[in-house]
């Protein structure tokens, strides 16, 4: 009896880890139940032999990113297939429309020259068209803008996109306007030489004033839509986040984050891992009271903050890189958006009020 192939669909485009943005549940595209007489064979070679157009490198990358499971578990690329193994291959990229529809969407252009653009993306805007978001994205608006300025986008891969930030994260994004500019910018992201500084409000009183989180990040083994931290494991990809405390508000902490790598949901996953999920991050547990009191007034205060800031408190504030044409260092800085700024001010006032009440109680004794 031959190996039973239940479904066979393969994506022949390499996943781009630096521009990945998880928004949809990965779809199962292939399921194989191996024959009871299956001889030991490396999993990467086994899959490659059964999928037309699949290279060894593509298969290995899919295994490392958790898109290929054996008996509902993650394996290494050197795992040897055994009799009656159940092998599942997930789609390695989310389906995206082949054609980007230019749309006249207002863009907050922070800087622009003939080689690149810096956009200050608002929260709530998806970066690239994908399943369920074919219009109204940042790339739809950029396509319109470039066409109006006689920029030929037909051969510009992904309309100049070299990195992404999450839908509900605000801040700076760089766009290459030429193939050469895009290539050189992408190379800097790949080498981790781009300066990226984020501002985040996180739950809890972060113990150390500054530190580094060096823990692999990969797709959650059970819930494929989200990412997870994998300490002391070869699974996932190396991820490094440097953090520094800017201001403390007893129950939440204002921090700055500097990314050394660029993994999907990196800051959100790393901060959850150390016990400080981002304020109002619904995906990673920050949309509830993580630290604080049981008093109803405190709960009402937090709920009011959630209403003002209905998304994770994360802003891509600074972006720096070598200009692809002039070879000069360029660095850009953006103001905090109104929703994050207002919530920070509310926490500052709340903390000041608590301190004043405590001082008055001590003075009255």
N, C-alpha and C positions, 0 to 999 in steps of 0.2 A: 504493500500500500504506500503510495507516494505521499509526500508532505501535503497536507490539506491547506490550500490557500483560499481563505474565505473572502477576502477583498484585496484588490491590488491597485492602488493609486499612488504614484510617487511624484513629488515635487522636485524638479531638476534644477531649482535655483537655490544657491547657497544661502542659508540664513545669515542675516547681518546682525551680529550681536550688539554692535554699537548703536543701531537704530531700531532695535526691537522695542515694541510697545504692546504689552499684553492687554487685550481688550475683549477677546472672545475665547471660549473654551476650545482648546485644541481638539480637532476632529480625528477620530480613529480612521485611518486609511488602509491599513493592512493588518490582517490577523492570520498567523500561520500556526498550525499544530503539527509539530514534527512527527515523523514516522517512528514507530517503536523500534525500528532497526537503524535509526539515525546514528551515523558515526560522529565522533567528536570533531567539531569544526568551529573555528573562530566565528563569533557572531557577526563581525563586520564583513567577513568574506561570505558567510552564509546569506546575509541580506543582499549584498552586492550581486550575488549570482541569481537572485530571484527578482530583482527590480531593474527593468530596462532604464538605462540612462543614469543609474546610481553609481557614483564613483566611490572608491574606498574612503576618500577624505570626507565626502558628504555623509556617508554612513557613520563614520567615526564621530563626526561632529554631532550628528543626531543622537547617538548613544550618549555622548558626554553631556548633552543638554537635557537628557531625560525624555527624549521623544521616542525611544525604543525601550520597551519593557519586556522582560522575560519572566513568565509566571507572576506577573503583577509586581515585579521588583526591578529596581535599577541595577544594571550590571556594568562591568568594565568592558572596554573594547576587546580585551583578550579573553573574554568569557567563551567557553566552548559549548556549543549547542549540544543538547542531550536528547535522548528519546522522549517523546511526549511533552516536550517543552511547548508552552503557549507563548508565542512571540507577537507583540502588538507594536505596530508602527503608527505614530501620530503624524498628522500634517505638520510640517516644519515651519510653515509661515501661514499667517492668516490670509484668507482670500482677499485680494484687492482688485479694484476695477482696473482694467487694462488701460483705460483712457482717463486722464484727469480733465475734468470739465472746468475751464476757467470761469471764475465767478468774481463779480465786483464786490469784494468784501473789504471793508476798511482795515488797513494794516497799520499798526504802530511801528513805523520804520525808525529804528534808533540810529542807524547809519547805513549809507549806501554809496558805493562807487561802481566803476565799470566791472569789477571782479567779484564783488560779494555784497551781501545785505545782512544787517543785524536787525532782527525783528524782536520786539518785546511782546511775547504771546500772552494773551489774557487767559485766566483760568476758565475752564469749560470748553475750550476749543481743542478739537482733535487735530493732531499735526498732519496726518496723512490719511487719504481716503482708504476705507477698509470696510469689512462686513458691517453693515448697518450705518456706516458713516461715509457715504459716497459724495456728499456735498457739504458745503459749509466748513470745510477744514482749512487749515493754514495753507496747505499746498494749493487748494483751489484758488485762494486769494492771491497767492504768489504767482500762480500761472497767469492770472489776469493782469497783474501788475507788470510782469516781465513782457507780456505780449504788447501791452500799451506802450512800452518803452523799446519796442522793436528788438527784443532779445529772442533769439531762436531757441525754443525749448524742446524742439522735436528730438534732438539727440542728447539732451541734458538729462541724464539718468536721475529718476526720482525728483525731477524739477529742482535739482540743486541741493537736495536734502542730504546732509552728512551726519546728523544726529537728531535725536528727539528728546522731548520732555513729555511727561505724562499729561493726559487731558486736563486734569484738575491741578496741575502745577503751573504756575505763572513764571514768566521770565524770558531770558535772552536765548535766541536761537540764531545760528549763523547759516546762511544759504550761499552756496557757490553759484555764480552767474555764468561761469564758463566751465567746460570740462576740465581744463587745467586747474582752475581754482578749486573745483570740487575735489579733484584727485589729491591735491596737495593738502587741503584741509582734512580730508578723510584720513590721510596718512598720519597727520598729527594726532587725531583722535585715537587711531590704532596704536600709536606709540605712547599714548598717555602723556603727551607734552602740553596739552591744552589746559589752561587754567580755568577751573570751574568752581565758583564759590556760591553756595546756597545759604539762604537764611531759613531756619525752621523753628517752629515752636513745638516743643515736645513735652509729653507728660512726665511728671516727676522732677525731683531735684537731682540733677546729674551730679554724681559724686565728685568726679575729677574736673578741674577747670579745662583740661584739654586731654585729648587722647587719640588713639588710632584703632579702628576696627578692621582687622585683617581676617576675614572669614569668607569662605566660598559661598556663592549664591547660585542656586539652581531652581528649577521648577519644583514646586511642592509635589511630593510623591503621590499624595491622595487627591489633592485638588489642583489639577493641571493649569487652572487659570491664574493662579497666584505663584509667587516666588517664595523661597525659604532660605534660611541660612543653614549651612552644613559645616560646622566646626569639625576639625580632625577627620576630614573626609576628602577623598579624591573626586567626589561627585560635585558637579557644578563648575563654575569658573571663578578664578581668583578675583576677589573684590576688596578694595582698600578705600576706606573713608576716614579722613582726618576731621575731628570735630573740636570746637572750642566754645566754651560758655561765654555768652555776651552779657546776660542778665538773668537773675534768678527771681522767681515769683512764688516761692514756697512749693506750690503744687505743679507748676509748669516751669520750663526753662527755655529761654531764648538762646539759640545756638547758631553758630555758623558751621557749615560743612564744606570741606574741600575734597573733591573727588580725584582720586588717582587713577581709578578705573571707571568704566561707564556701563555697569550692568543694569538690566531691567529692574526698576524699583529699588535701586541700590540703597539710597538713604533710608527709605521707608522700611526695608527689610532689616538693615543693619541696626537701626534705632530700636525696632521692635525686639531684635535679638538681645540687646543689652538692657531691655526692660523699660525703654522710653519711647513708645510708639508716638508718631506724630499726632498732634492735636487734631481731632476730627478726621482721622484717616479711617474711613469705614472698612477698607480692605484688610487693614492690619491691626484692628482693635483699638483705634484711637477715638472712635465715635461714641465713647461712653466715659463715665467718670473713672479714671484709672487711679488717680491720687486725690485726696481731699477729705472733707468732712461728710457727715451724714445729715447735716442740717439742710432743711428744705430751701433756705435762702441761697445756700451754696449751689444746690442743684439748679435752682432757677437762674443763677448767675451763669453757670456753665451752659445751660440750654440757650440762654440769650447769646452767648458767644458763638455757639454752634449755628444759630440763626444768622448772625452777622457773617460768619465764615463757614458756608456750607460745603467745605472741601478740606483736604489736608492742608495744613499750614506750612507750605513749602514754596519758596520763590527762588528761581535761578537768577541771582543778583549780579554776578560778575562773570565775564567771559573774556579770556585772553588767549591769543595765538599769534603765530608769525604770519604776516600778510603773504598770501601766495604769490603775489607779483613783485612787491617791493622788498620782501624779506625783513621788513621792520616789525618789531613787536607792537601789537595793538591790544588794548585792553578796554573793555566797556563795562559800565556800571549802570544799573537801573534802580529806580526808587521802589520801595516796597509798595505793593498795591494797597488800595484803601481798606479792603476787608482785613488783611493781615495787620496793617498798621492800627486799625481801630481796636482789634482784639488785644493786641499787645498793650495798647494804652489802657484798656479796661482792666487787664490783669495788673498793670502797674498801679493803677488807682486802687484796686482791690487789696493789693499787698500793702500799700501805704496805709489804707484804712485799718487793716488788721494790726499793723505795727503801732498805729496811734492808739487803738483800743487797748492793746496790751500795755502800752506805756501808761495810759491813764489809770488802768487797774492797779499797776504796781505803785504809782504815785499816791493812789488813794489809800493804800495800806498803812 
